[in-house]
């Protein structure tokens, strides 16, 4: 209002807090001295989006597990058609091949569906492969802990290892593989 009492149109006057600087924008909340948090709705939206991505990532991981097992089984069946026995080296090769096919499958599905990435495929895939190998190493460590140390059933141990390593794989892929850092 002006001194005569009539309303004046336009933006409200800028409020000052005694130190010569305008007050923070209303959209930002003070988090601590000198820092401001994004609006609550923005935080909720990001959490919701990350939650949906996590579910998609887990679904892709489930599909990848099926692909892995199918490639392993088909490779061993093909070997068995021509040979009477299957040495461990063949099983190890089939396991490695199954892992490689599943990694490519998971990368493509996560790129297209989970993260909707448009980054460079070569660098993204290399990062995804590094994360996948690190995840495999972590999976083996957790599997060993449950199976060899705690004597949990082999399938339950593997399931627990997958559940334990899933958040690591998701976070590192979200923040590194598909971010273009």
C-alpha positions in Angstrom: 0.0 0.0 0.0 1.1 3.5 -0.6 0.9 6.3 2.1 -2.6 7.3 0.9 -3.9 3.8 1.6 -4.6 2.7 -2.0 -3.3 -0.6 -3.3 -0.4 -0.5 -5.7 -0.2 -3.3 -8.3 3.1 -5.0 -9.0 5.4 -7.4 -7.2 5.7 -7.1 -3.4 8.6 -5.1 -2.1 11.8 -7.0 -1.4 12.2 -7.8 2.3 15.6 -7.2 3.9 16.9 -9.0 7.0 18.9 -6.2 8.5 22.2 -7.1 6.7 21.5 -5.3 3.5 20.7 -8.5 1.5 17.3 -9.5 0.3 15.5 -12.3 2.0 15.7 -15.8 0.4 13.3 -16.6 -2.3 10.1 -18.2 -0.9 10.7 -21.3 -2.9 13.8 -22.2 -0.9 13.9 -23.3 2.7 16.8 -22.5 5.0 18.5 -25.7 5.9 21.4 -24.4 7.9 23.4 -21.2 8.2 24.1 -20.0 4.7 22.6 -22.9 2.8 19.2 -23.5 1.3 17.2 -26.6 0.5 15.3 -27.2 -2.7 11.5 -27.0 -2.4 9.9 -30.0 -0.7 7.9 -30.9 -3.9 11.2 -31.1 -5.9 12.7 -33.5 -3.4 9.6 -35.6 -3.4 9.6 -35.7 -7.2 13.3 -36.8 -7.3 12.7 -39.5 -4.7 9.7 -40.8 -6.5 11.6 -40.8 -9.8 14.6 -42.6 -8.2 12.2 -45.1 -6.6 10.6 -45.9 -10.0 14.1 -46.2 -11.5 15.1 -48.6 -8.7 12.1 -50.9 -9.4 12.8 -50.8 -13.1 16.5 -51.6 -12.4 15.4 -54.6 -10.2 13.1 -55.8 -13.0 15.9 -55.6 -15.5 18.1 -57.5 -13.1 15.5 -60.2 -12.9 15.3 -60.4 -16.7 19.1 -60.5 -16.7 19.1 -63.4 -14.3 16.8 -65.3 -16.5 19.0 -64.5 -19.6 22.1 -65.6 -17.7 20.5 -68.9 -16.6 19.1 -69.6 -20.1 22.5 -68.9 -21.9 24.2 -71.1 -19.3 21.7 -74.0 -19.8 21.7 -73.7 -23.6 25.5 -73.7 -23.8 25.8 -76.7 -21.6 23.0 -78.5 -23.5 24.9 -77.8 -26.8 28.1 -79.1 -25.3 26.3 -82.2 -24.1 25.0 -83.0 -27.6 28.5 -83.6 -28.8 30.3 -84.8 -25.6 29.7 -87.5 -23.0 31.0 -85.4 -20.1 31.2 -81.8 -19.2 34.5 -80.7 -17.6 34.6 -77.8 -15.2 36.4 -75.6 -17.8 33.4 -75.9 -20.1 31.1 -75.0 -17.2 33.3 -72.0 -16.3 33.3 -70.9 -20.0 29.5 -71.3 -20.1 29.2 -69.3 -16.9 31.4 -66.5 -18.3 29.5 -66.4 -21.6 26.2 -66.3 -19.7 27.5 -63.4 -17.6 28.7 -61.5 -20.7 25.3 -61.9 -22.5 23.4 -60.9 -19.4 25.6 -57.7 -18.9 24.9 -56.6 -22.5 21.2 -57.4 -22.1 21.0 -55.4 -18.8 23.0 -52.5 -20.2 20.7 -52.1 -23.2 17.5 -52.5 -21.1 18.7 -50.1 -18.4 19.9 -47.5 -21.0 16.6 -47.7 -22.9 14.0 -48.2 -20.2 15.4 -47.5 -16.7 17.5 -44.4 -17.2 16.4 -43.3 -20.7 20.0 -42.4 -21.5 21.2 -40.7 -24.6 24.9 -40.7 -23.6 27.7 -42.2 -25.6 27.2 -46.0 -25.7 30.9 -46.9 -25.7 31.8 -45.0 -22.5 28.5 -45.9 -20.8 28.9 -49.6 -21.6 32.5 -49.6 -20.3 31.3 -47.9 -17.0 28.4 -50.4 -16.8 30.8 -53.3 -17.3 33.1 -52.1 -14.6 30.2 -51.7 -12.2 28.9 -55.2 -13.2 32.3 -56.8 -12.5 32.6 -54.9 -9.2 29.0 -56.1 -8.4 30.0 -59.7 -9.2 33.0 -59.5 -6.9 30.8 -58.0 -4.1 28.2 -60.7 -4.8 30.8 -63.4 -4.4 32.0 -61.9 -1.1 28.5 -61.7 0.3 27.7 -65.2 -1.0 30.8 -66.6 0.7 29.8 -64.9 4.0 26.3 -66.4 4.0 27.2 -69.8 2.5 30.6 -70.7 3.9 30.6 -68.7 7.2 26.9 -68.8 8.2 26.0 -72.1 6.5 22.9 -70.7 4.9 21.3 -72.8 2.0 23.1 -72.2 -1.3 20.1 -70.7 -3.1 19.1 -68.6 -0.1 22.7 -67.4 0.1 22.7 -66.4 -3.6 19.4 -64.6 -3.2 20.7 -62.7 -0.1 23.8 -61.8 -2.0 21.8 -60.4 -4.9 19.6 -58.4 -2.6 22.6 -57.0 -0.7 24.5 -56.0 -3.9 21.5 -54.6 -5.8 21.5 -51.1 -4.1 25.3 -50.7 -4.8 24.7 -51.6 -8.5 21.8 -49.2 -8.8 23.4 -46.2 -7.1 26.7 -46.5 -8.9 25.1 -47.0 -12.3 22.6 -44.2 -11.7 25.3 -41.7 -10.6 28.2 -42.8 -12.8 27.4 -45.1 -15.7 24.4 -43.3 -17.0 25.3 -39.8 -15.9 28.0 -39.0 -18.3 30.6 -37.9 -15.7 
